[in-house]
Amino acid sequence: MTFQLKIDSVVQAVYDSLPDDASLALTLALAEVCEDPVGHTDPYGIDDGVTRLLILDRVLVMLLVTDTPAMQIVRVLQIAYDG
């Protein structure tokens, strides 16, 4: 089942400010994450399956994964860009 992607307006502004190549890479990677969050990310600290990192060449994204029978959500908490 595909997870729903959530991003607040502040983090969305960072996403929107990325260069085109980094934005495209992040968009494609997030699509994969929504299909399999644990398989396409790395644990952040202790592997609790909830707080995850998406690591790309120049972009690091902190995610919060909610996987319950009632909801399946990937929430983008922070985006860091090293350009």
N, CA, C and O atoms as a MOPAC input file, in Angstrom:
PM7 MOZYME 1SCF
protein

 N      0.83200 1    -1.18100 1     0.00000 1
 C      0.00000 1     0.00000 1     0.00000 1
 C      0.88000 1     1.24900 1     0.00000 1
 O      1.91300 1     1.28800 1     0.66800 1
 N      0.47400 1     2.24400 1    -0.73400 1
 C      1.22300 1     3.48700 1    -0.83400 1
 C      0.95000 1     4.38000 1     0.37500 1
 O     -0.19600 1     4.56600 1     0.78400 1
 N      2.02000 1     4.92300 1     0.93000 1
 C      1.91700 1     5.84500 1     2.04900 1
 C      1.58400 1     7.23800 1     1.52500 1
 O      1.97400 1     7.60400 1     0.41700 1
 N      0.86800 1     8.00100 1     2.32300 1
 C      0.55200 1     9.38100 1     1.99400 1
 C      1.73200 1    10.25300 1     2.40200 1
 O      2.29200 1    10.06800 1     3.48200 1
 N      2.11400 1    11.19400 1     1.55900 1
 C      3.22100 1    12.10600 1     1.84600 1
 C      2.67500 1    13.40300 1     2.41800 1
 O      1.75600 1    14.00000 1     1.85700 1
 N      3.24600 1    13.83900 1     3.54500 1
 C      2.84200 1    15.10300 1     4.18600 1
 C      4.07500 1    15.97900 1     4.32000 1
 O      5.15900 1    15.50300 1     4.65900 1
 N      3.89500 1    17.26500 1     4.05200 1
 C      4.99000 1    18.22500 1     4.20000 1
 C      4.38300 1    19.57300 1     4.57200 1
 O      3.42800 1    20.02300 1     3.93800 1
 N      4.93400 1    20.21900 1     5.59900 1
 C      4.35800 1    21.50700 1     6.00000 1
 C      4.90300 1    22.62800 1     5.11300 1
 O      5.82700 1    22.41800 1     4.32800 1
 N      4.33200 1    23.78700 1     5.24400 1
 C      4.65900 1    24.89300 1     4.34000 1
 C      6.10000 1    25.38000 1     4.47800 1
 O      6.69800 1    25.81000 1     3.49200 1
 N      6.66400 1    25.32200 1     5.67500 1
 C      8.04600 1    25.77000 1     5.87400 1
 C      9.01500 1    24.82700 1     5.16800 1
 O      9.92500 1    25.27600 1     4.47100 1
 N      8.82200 1    23.52900 1     5.34700 1
 C      9.68800 1    22.55100 1     4.68800 1
 C      9.44700 1    22.56800 1     3.18200 1
 O     10.38100 1    22.37600 1     2.40300 1
 N      8.20000 1    22.79700 1     2.76800 1
 C      7.88400 1    22.89400 1     1.33500 1
 C      8.65400 1    24.05000 1     0.69500 1
 O      9.08400 1    23.94500 1    -0.45400 1
 N      8.82800 1    25.14000 1     1.42200 1
 C      9.58300 1    26.28000 1     0.89600 1
 C     11.04200 1    25.89900 1     0.65300 1
 O     11.63900 1    26.34000 1    -0.32900 1
 N     11.61700 1    25.09100 1     1.53100 1
 C     12.98800 1    24.60400 1     1.32200 1
 C     13.02800 1    23.71900 1     0.09000 1
 O     13.91800 1    23.85300 1    -0.74900 1
 N     12.06300 1    22.81400 1    -0.01800 1
 C     11.95600 1    21.91600 1    -1.17600 1
 C     11.88100 1    22.74300 1    -2.46500 1
 O     12.58500 1    22.45600 1    -3.43400 1
 N     11.03700 1    23.75200 1    -2.46900 1
 C     10.84500 1    24.59300 1    -3.65100 1
 C     12.09300 1    25.38100 1    -4.01700 1
 O     12.26100 1    25.77500 1    -5.17200 1
 N     12.96900 1    25.61500 1    -3.04700 1
 C     14.17200 1    26.40600 1    -3.31000 1
 C     15.34200 1    25.55900 1    -3.83700 1
 O     16.37500 1    26.10700 1    -4.22200 1
 N     15.18700 1    24.24500 1    -3.85600 1
 C     16.26900 1    23.37500 1    -4.34500 1
 C     16.50900 1    23.60200 1    -5.82800 1
 O     15.57600 1    23.92100 1    -6.56600 1
 N     17.75000 1    23.44100 1    -6.27300 1
 C     18.01200 1    23.49000 1    -7.71400 1
 C     17.22300 1    22.37700 1    -8.41600 1
 O     16.85100 1    21.38100 1    -7.79500 1
 N     16.97500 1    22.55900 1    -9.70500 1
 C     16.14200 1    21.62100 1   -10.45600 1
 C     16.60900 1    20.17600 1   -10.35000 1
 O     15.78700 1    19.27900 1   -10.16400 1
 N     17.92300 1    19.92900 1   -10.46600 1
 C     18.40400 1    18.54700 1   -10.43600 1
 C     18.20200 1    17.90700 1    -9.06600 1
 O     17.84200 1    16.73300 1    -8.98000 1
 N     18.43000 1    18.66000 1    -8.00300 1
 C     18.23300 1    18.13700 1    -6.65200 1
 C     16.74600 1    17.93800 1    -6.36400 1
 O     16.36200 1    16.96500 1    -5.71600 1
 N     15.91800 1    18.85000 1    -6.84000 1
 C     14.47300 1    18.74100 1    -6.65100 1
 C     13.92000 1    17.50700 1    -7.36200 1
 O     13.09200 1    16.78600 1    -6.80500 1
 N     14.37300 1    17.26700 1    -8.57700 1
 C     13.92300 1    16.09200 1    -9.32400 1
 C     14.36200 1    14.81000 1    -8.63900 1
 O     13.57200 1    13.87500 1    -8.50400 1
 N     15.61400 1    14.75700 1    -8.20600 1
 C     16.11800 1    13.56600 1    -7.50900 1
 C     15.30800 1    13.31500 1    -6.23700 1
 O     14.97500 1    12.17000 1    -5.93400 1
 N     14.99400 1    14.36300 1    -5.49900 1
 C     14.22300 1    14.22000 1    -4.27500 1
 C     12.79500 1    13.77300 1    -4.57600 1
 O     12.25100 1    12.92300 1    -3.87100 1
 N     12.19800 1    14.32700 1    -5.59700 1
 C     10.83600 1    13.93700 1    -5.97900 1
 C     10.76300 1    12.45300 1    -6.31400 1
 O      9.86700 1    11.74800 1    -5.84900 1
 N     11.69800 1    11.99000 1    -7.11400 1
 C     11.71900 1    10.57100 1    -7.49300 1
 C     11.97500 1     9.67400 1    -6.27900 1
 O     11.35200 1     8.62200 1    -6.13600 1
 N     12.88800 1    10.09300 1    -5.41500 1
 C     13.20300 1     9.30600 1    -4.22300 1
 C     12.01400 1     9.24700 1    -3.26900 1
 O     11.73900 1     8.19500 1    -2.69200 1
 N     11.30600 1    10.36100 1    -3.09600 1
 C     10.14100 1    10.36200 1    -2.21100 1
 C      9.02400 1     9.47500 1    -2.75200 1
 O      8.28400 1     8.87000 1    -1.97600 1
 N      8.89800 1     9.39400 1    -4.06600 1
 C      7.91000 1     8.47800 1    -4.64900 1
 C      8.23800 1     7.04200 1    -4.27000 1
 O      7.33800 1     6.26500 1    -3.95000 1
 N      9.51400 1     6.68400 1    -4.30400 1
 C      9.92900 1     5.34000 1    -3.89000 1
 C      9.69900 1     5.12900 1    -2.39600 1
 O      9.26600 1     4.05700 1    -1.97300 1
 N      9.99000 1     6.15100 1    -1.60400 1
 C      9.79100 1     6.06400 1    -0.15400 1
 C      8.31700 1     5.82300 1     0.17200 1
 O      8.00300 1     5.07500 1     1.09800 1
 N      7.42500 1     6.44000 1    -0.57000 1
 C      5.99000 1     6.25300 1    -0.30500 1
 C      5.53300 1     4.82600 1    -0.61300 1
 O      4.50300 1     4.38500 1    -0.10200 1
 N      6.27200 1     4.11600 1    -1.42400 1
 C      5.95900 1     2.71000 1    -1.69600 1
 C      6.54200 1     1.78900 1    -0.62600 1
 O      5.92400 1     0.78400 1    -0.27300 1
 N      7.72200 1     2.12100 1    -0.11000 1
 C      8.40200 1     1.27600 1     0.87900 1
 C      9.31800 1     2.14900 1     1.74000 1
 O     10.51600 1     2.23500 1     1.46900 1
 N      8.77200 1     2.79400 1     2.76900 1
 C      9.55600 1     3.73700 1     3.56700 1
 C     10.79800 1     3.12800 1     4.22500 1
 O     11.86500 1     3.74100 1     4.20800 1
 N     10.67400 1     1.95600 1     4.79200 1
 C     11.81200 1     1.35800 1     5.48400 1
 C     12.85000 1     0.84900 1     4.48900 1
 O     14.04900 1     0.92200 1     4.75800 1
 N     12.41100 1     0.34100 1     3.36000 1
 C     13.33000 1    -0.19900 1     2.36900 1
 C     14.13700 1     0.85300 1     1.62200 1
 O     15.21500 1     0.55700 1     1.10500 1
 N     13.62500 1     2.08000 1     1.56200 1
 C     14.30100 1     3.13300 1     0.79400 1
 C     14.92100 1     4.22100 1     1.66100 1
 O     15.33400 1     5.26700 1     1.16100 1
 N     14.98400 1     3.96400 1     2.97100 1
 C     15.57400 1     4.95100 1     3.88000 1
 C     16.48200 1     4.24300 1     4.86800 1
 O     16.53500 1     3.01400 1     4.92500 1
 N     17.19000 1     5.03900 1     5.64000 1
 C     18.07400 1     4.52600 1     6.68200 1
 C     17.52700 1     4.94000 1     8.03800 1
 O     16.85700 1     5.96600 1     8.15600 1
 N     17.81400 1     4.13800 1     9.06700 1
 C     17.35600 1     4.52700 1    10.40300 1
 C     18.05400 1     5.80200 1    10.87600 1
 O     19.20400 1     6.06400 1    10.52500 1
 N     17.34800 1     6.57400 1    11.66500 1
 C     17.91700 1     7.74600 1    12.31100 1
 C     18.11300 1     7.36900 1    13.76800 1
 O     17.15200 1     7.27700 1    14.53100 1
 N     19.36000 1     7.15200 1    14.14500 1
 C     19.63700 1     6.69800 1    15.51000 1
 C     19.24800 1     5.24300 1    15.66800 1
 O     19.59800 1     4.41100 1    14.83100 1
 N     18.53800 1     4.93100 1    16.71900 1
 C     18.06800 1     3.57100 1    16.96600 1
 C     17.01100 1     3.23800 1    15.91300 1
 O     16.12400 1     4.04600 1    15.64100 1
 N     17.10900 1     2.05700 1    15.32700 1
 C     16.18600 1     1.68100 1    14.26800 1
 C     14.82200 1     1.32500 1    14.85600 1
 O     14.53800 1     0.16600 1    15.16100 1
 N     13.98700 1     2.35300 1    15.00600 1
 C     12.64200 1     2.14900 1    15.54400 1
 C     11.60900 1     2.03600 1    14.43000 1
 O     10.42800 1     1.81200 1    14.69700 1
 N     12.05700 1     2.19300 1    13.15900 1
 C     11.14500 1     2.11800 1    12.03100 1
 C     10.26800 1     3.33600 1    11.88500 1
 O      9.40600 1     3.37600 1    11.00600 1
 N     10.46900 1     4.33500 1    12.72900 1
 C      9.61800 1     5.52100 1    12.72200 1
 C     10.36500 1     6.74500 1    12.19100 1
 O      9.89300 1     7.39600 1    11.26000 1
 N     11.50700 1     7.06200 1    12.76200 1
 C     12.30400 1     8.20000 1    12.32000 1
 C     13.35000 1     7.68300 1    11.34800 1
 O     14.16700 1     6.83100 1    11.69500 1
 N     13.31800 1     8.20500 1    10.12600 1
 C     14.14400 1     7.67400 1     9.04500 1
 C     14.89100 1     8.80700 1     8.34400 1
 O     14.49400 1     9.97000 1     8.42600 1
 N     15.97900 1     8.45300 1     7.65400 1
 C     16.72900 1     9.39300 1     6.83500 1
 C     16.71000 1     8.94300 1     5.38300 1
 O     16.92300 1     7.76900 1     5.07700 1
 N     16.45700 1     9.87500 1     4.51600 1
 C     16.58700 1     9.66900 1     3.08000 1
 C     17.87000 1    10.38600 1     2.68300 1
 O     17.97200 1    11.60700 1     2.79800 1
 N     18.84300 1     9.61800 1     2.21600 1
 C     20.15800 1    10.17200 1     1.91800 1
 C     20.38500 1    10.13500 1     0.41500 1
 O     20.44200 1     9.06600 1    -0.19200 1
 N     20.51500 1    11.32000 1    -0.17700 1
 C     20.81400 1    11.45800 1    -1.59800 1
 C     22.18000 1    12.11900 1    -1.73400 1
 O     22.81700 1    12.43200 1    -0.72800 1
 N     22.63400 1    12.33400 1    -2.95800 1
 C     23.97200 1    12.90300 1    -3.16700 1
 C     24.17500 1    14.22600 1    -2.43900 1
 O     25.16800 1    14.39600 1    -1.73200 1
 N     23.24700 1    15.16300 1    -2.60100 1
 C     23.41400 1    16.48000 1    -1.99300 1
 C     22.25500 1    16.87500 1    -1.09200 1
 O     22.17600 1    18.01100 1    -0.62300 1
 N     21.35700 1    15.92700 1    -0.85700 1
 C     20.16400 1    16.22800 1    -0.06000 1
 C     20.00800 1    15.17000 1     1.03500 1
 O     20.15000 1    13.97200 1     0.78800 1
 N     19.71900 1    15.63500 1     2.23100 1
 C     19.44100 1    14.75700 1     3.36800 1
 C     18.05300 1    15.14300 1     3.89400 1
 O     17.77400 1    16.31400 1     4.15100 1
 N     17.19000 1    14.13000 1     4.04700 1
 C     15.81700 1    14.39200 1     4.45600 1
 C     15.48900 1    13.55600 1     5.69300 1
 O     15.69700 1    12.34300 1     5.70300 1
 N     14.97700 1    14.21100 1     6.73200 1
 C     14.51300 1    13.49600 1     7.91600 1
 C     13.01400 1    13.26600 1     7.75800 1
 O     12.25800 1    14.18000 1     7.43100 1
 N     12.60500 1    12.02200 1     8.00000 1
 C     11.21800 1    11.62200 1     7.80600 1
 C     10.65700 1    10.99000 1     9.07400 1
 O     11.39400 1    10.41300 1     9.87200 1
 N      9.36500 1    11.10400 1     9.24400 1
 C      8.64100 1    10.41700 1    10.30200 1
 C      7.63400 1     9.50100 1     9.62200 1
 O      6.78600 1     9.96500 1     8.85900 1
 N      7.72200 1     8.20400 1     9.89300 1
 C      6.85500 1     7.21500 1     9.25900 1
 C      5.80900 1     6.74800 1    10.26300 1
 O      6.14600 1     6.28300 1    11.35200 1
 N      4.55000 1     6.87400 1     9.89300 1
 C      3.44100 1     6.36900 1    10.69300 1
 C      2.81300 1     5.21800 1     9.91900 1
 O      2.29600 1     5.40500 1     8.81800 1
 N      2.86200 1     4.04000 1    10.50200 1
 C      2.33200 1     2.85300 1     9.83500 1
 C      1.42100 1     2.11100 1    10.79800 1
 O      1.85300 1     1.22700 1    11.53800 1
 N      0.14900 1     2.49300 1    10.77200 1
 C     -0.85600 1     1.84400 1    11.61100 1
 C     -2.00000 1     1.39100 1    10.70500 1
 O     -2.08000 1     1.82600 1     9.55600 1
 N     -2.87400 1     0.53600 1    11.19600 1
 C     -4.02200 1     0.15000 1    10.36900 1
 C     -4.88000 1     1.34800 1     9.95400 1
 O     -5.50600 1     1.32500 1     8.89500 1
 N     -4.90900 1     2.38800 1    10.78300 1
 C     -5.73800 1     3.55600 1    10.49600 1
 C     -5.08800 1     4.55000 1     9.53700 1
 O     -5.78900 1     5.27500 1     8.83000 1
 N     -3.75500 1     4.59000 1     9.50700 1
 C     -3.08000 1     5.56700 1     8.63300 1
 C     -1.67400 1     5.11400 1     8.28300 1
 O     -0.98200 1     4.48100 1     9.08000 1
 N     -1.27400 1     5.45600 1     7.06900 1
 C      0.08600 1     5.20700 1     6.61000 1
 C      0.58600 1     6.51400 1     6.00200 1
 O      0.18800 1     6.91100 1     4.90700 1
 N      1.47100 1     7.16800 1     6.75000 1
 C      1.92400 1     8.50600 1     6.37400 1
 C      3.44300 1     8.58900 1     6.45700 1
 O      4.05800 1     8.06800 1     7.38800 1
 N      4.03300 1     9.24800 1     5.47400 1
 C      5.43700 1     9.65400 1     5.52600 1
 C      5.42000 1    11.17300 1     5.63000 1
 O      4.94900 1    11.86200 1     4.72500 1
 N      5.93400 1    11.68500 1     6.73500 1
 C      5.96100 1    13.13500 1     6.95200 1
 C      7.39800 1    13.63300 1     6.81900 1
 O      8.30500 1    13.12600 1     7.48000 1
 N      7.59400 1    14.62500 1     5.96000 1
 C      8.91000 1    15.23100 1     5.78100 1
 C      9.09700 1    16.24900 1     6.90400 1
 O      8.35700 1    17.22900 1     6.99500 1
 N     10.10200 1    16.00700 1     7.76400 1
 C     10.34200 1    16.88900 1     8.89800 1
 C     11.36500 1    17.97200 1     8.58600 1
 O     11.24300 1    19.10900 1     9.04200 1
 N     12.38500 1    17.60100 1     7.79500 1
 C     13.47700 1    18.54200 1     7.53200 1
 C     14.18600 1    18.14900 1     6.24400 1
 O     14.33800 1    16.96500 1     5.94200 1
 N     14.61400 1    19.14500 1     5.49500 1
 C     15.41000 1    18.94200 1     4.29100 1
 C     16.69600 1    19.75300 1     4.42800 1
 O     16.66100 1    20.95000 1     4.71000 1
 N     17.82500 1    19.08800 1     4.22700 1
 C     19.11400 1    19.78900 1     4.23400 1
 C     19.75200 1    19.59600 1     2.87200 1
 O     19.77000 1    18.48800 1     2.33500 1
 N     20.28000 1    20.68700 1     2.31300 1
 C     20.88800 1    20.66800 1     0.98800 1
 C     22.33900 1    21.13300 1     1.10200 1
 O     22.62200 1    22.15700 1     1.72300 1
 N     23.23800 1    20.38600 1     0.50700 1
 C     24.66000 1    20.75600 1     0.49300 1
 C     25.04100 1    21.06100 1    -0.94200 1
 O     25.46800 1    20.17700 1    -1.68500 1
 N     24.88800 1    22.28800 1    -1.31700 1
 C     25.13300 1    22.65800 1    -2.70400 1
 C     26.35900 1    23.44400 1    -2.81500 1
 O     26.73400 1    23.85100 1    -3.91500 1

